[in-house]
């Protein structure tokens, strides 16, 4: 009788252990699953070729929208250098240059350079913010930083296709969500939320990627749409892109850009 009692007591203990796995094990399993999705996405983007992009040159056109109506747009020519330099040449003549160096923005013409204030110019503030949450920043800086966690939030519908929803959170509580196509393993959307500095309202921005093409071993979205609080605010279409073109340093120097424009 004592043997049977001990047998059933041990059996109950085993069943209890099996029905209640440790929370740490569950969390680790979820994080491993999320990391596997992201690693496969990076491999599909081009793997080392994607992660080692130093700079790029892009030509295309963009449109800005307000209340679903286009309120601006132009051809653009963009030089980008990792991690925080961007040069946009606007108009067909390419005689207006918007420059982003770190957290400072300039507009340069042949007349001179003007520093743009992100506290007064919402377009500048949002451009700097988008770079902080960009796919490149999330995958190249956040992903392997100490304290970063990944969450697999399961399957979701994105742009009429099934996608895996992965959220990446840094130790400073910066968070971005990437929806990864279950078919192509490419990113479909990148989502982040922030507070409007004036109203303190919560804003949500979605960046949608489409029309992927392979360029120099890197999968590249030729169409990018930005949705802010449910409304389209920007759409861009790439016509040409090249990677690792190594633009000279003066391309990101306001005084030298002004001299360049005056000499044209």
N, C-alpha and C positions, 0 to 999 in steps of 0.2 A: 504494500500500500504506500509506504514511504517512497519507494522507487517511482511509482506512478505519479505521485504528487510532485516530485522533483522533475520528472519528465515534462509534465504539463506546464510547470512553472518556467522551465527553460524554453519550451516551445512558445509560450506567451511572450517571453522576452525577445526572442528572435523575430516573431511577427511584429512586435512593437517597433523594433529597430528598422524593419523593412518598410513599414508603412509611414515612418516619419524620418525621411532623409535629412541630414543636417542642412540648415539654411545656407551655410558657407559653401557646401557642395553644390547646391542648386544655383547660387549666384555665380560660382566659378564656371559651371556648365553653361549658363546663359552667356557669360562674358566670352567664353571660348567659342561659342556658336557665333556670336556677333563678330568676333575677331576673324573667324574663318570667312564670313561673308565679305568683310572689308578687305581682307587679304586677296580674295579671289577677284574682287572689284579692281584693286590696284593692279593685279596681274593683267586683267583685261584692258585696263587703261594703257598698259605698256610696260608695267613692272619697273625695272631700273631705268629704262628710257624715260618714263614719265617722272619718276622721283628725282632724276638727275637733270631735269630741265633747268638751265641757268637763266635763260632769257628767251624772249620771243618777239616776233614782229607780226602784226596782224593788220589786214585791210578789210574794211566792211562798211556797213551802214547801220544806223540805229534810229529808233524813234522813241520819243518820250510821250507819255499819255497821262491825261487827267480826266477822270469821269468817263473813261472809255473813248475819249476823243484825243487824237494825236495833236500835241501842242508844240512839238519841236522834233528836229531830226536832222541828220547830216551824214555825209561820208565821214569816216574816221580812219586814222592811221595810228596804230598804237605800238609803242615800244614798251616792253615790260621786262624788269630785271628782278629776280628773286633777291631779297624777300619783300622789299618795300619801295620800289621805284617804278613809276608809270609815266609815260609821256603820250598824250593824245594830241595829234595834229588834226585840226578841224577845217572844214571847207575844202573845195576843190583845190584852192591855191595853197592850202596847208599853212596859212599865215597866222593862225591863232593856235597857240600851244597851251594846253592845260597840263600841269606838271604836279605829280605827287611824290614827295620825297619824305619818307617816314610819315609823321603826322602833320606835315606842312604841305599846303597846296598853293600853287601859283597859276596865274594866267599871264602868258608872255606874248607880246606883239613886238613889231619893230620899234614901237614907242617906248617899250620898257616892260618890266615885270611888276605885277601886282600880287601881293599876298592875299589869298582868299581866306576868309574867316569862317570856319565850320559852324560857329555859333550863330552867324547871321545868314549863312547860305546853306539851306537844307540839302541842296544837291551835293555840296562838298561834304557835309557831315555824313550823308548816307553812303557816298562813295568810299570814304575812309572806313566806315563801319562794315561795308560789304567785304572789303579786303581783310578785315579782322576775322570774318567768318567764312572766307573763301574756301573753296574745296582744297586749294593748294595748301593754305595755312592749316586747315583741319588735319589733312593727311600727312603733312610733312613736319608740323610742329606739335600739334595737340596729341596725335595718336600715340607717340612713344614717350611723351613727357611723364615724369613721375607723378603718380596720383591720378592719372586719367583712367576713367572707367568707361566700359562699353556696355550698352544694353540692347538686346535683341527684343524688339517690341512686337514681333510677329509679322504676319503677312498683311499687306494693305493694298488698296487700289490706287494707282497713281497714273494719271494720263492714260486711262483705259487699259492699263496693263498691271499684272500682279507684281508686287515688289516687296522686298523685305525691308522693314523699317528699323534702322539702326541709329541709336542716339549715342553721341560721344560727349562726355562731360569731363572738363578739366578740374583740377583740384581747386581752382578759383571759381568754380560753378559757372563757367562759360559752357554753353551747350549748343550743339548743332545736330540736326537729324538728317540722315541721308537715306533716301529711298532707293534701293538697288533692285534693278529689274531681275526677276527670277529667270527670265529667258536669256537675256544678253549678258547679265552680270555687270552692266554699266549703270552709273548713277542716273536716275530719272529726275530727282528733285533734291535740293538742299534747303533745309528750313531752319530758321532761327528766330528767336523772339528778343525784343529789347524794349526799353522804356523811352518814350518821347521825353527829351530833357525839359520841354516846356510844359506839356500837359500832364506828364507822368503816366499817360495811358500806355497800355501794352500794345506794341506793334508786332505783327508777324510778317516775315518776308519769306517768300518761296522763290527759288531760282530753278527754272525748268530747263533741262538739256535735251536737245533733239538733233537729228540729222548728223549722226556721227560719221566721221571719215578718218581713215588712218593716214597720219602725216609723220614721216620720219620715225616710224615705229610707235607713235603715240596716238591713241584714239582721241579724237578731238570733236567736240560738239560745235557744229557750224551755226546752229540756231540756239539762242539763249533768251528766255523770257523771264522777266522779274514781276512777281505778283506781290503787292503790299496791301495787307489788310483786305484781301479778297478782290482787289482791283489791279489790272495790269498797269504798270507804271513805266516799263521799259522793255524794248525788244531789239535784239541785235542779230545781224546776219553777216557771217564771215564770208568773204570771197577768196581770201588768200591768207595763209599763215605759214610761218617758218620758225623753227626752233634753233636755239643756240647760234644766233647770228652775231653775237658779241658786239653790240653797239658801243661806240666810244663814250668815254665818261662825259664829254662835253654835251652829249645829248640830254643829260640830266642836270645841267648847270644853267640857271636862269640867265646870267649875264652873257654867257657864250651863245645861248639860244637867241637872245635879242640881236647880237652881232650877226649871227647866221641869217636871221630874217631881214635885217637891214641890207645885207649884201646880195640878196636875191634879185 
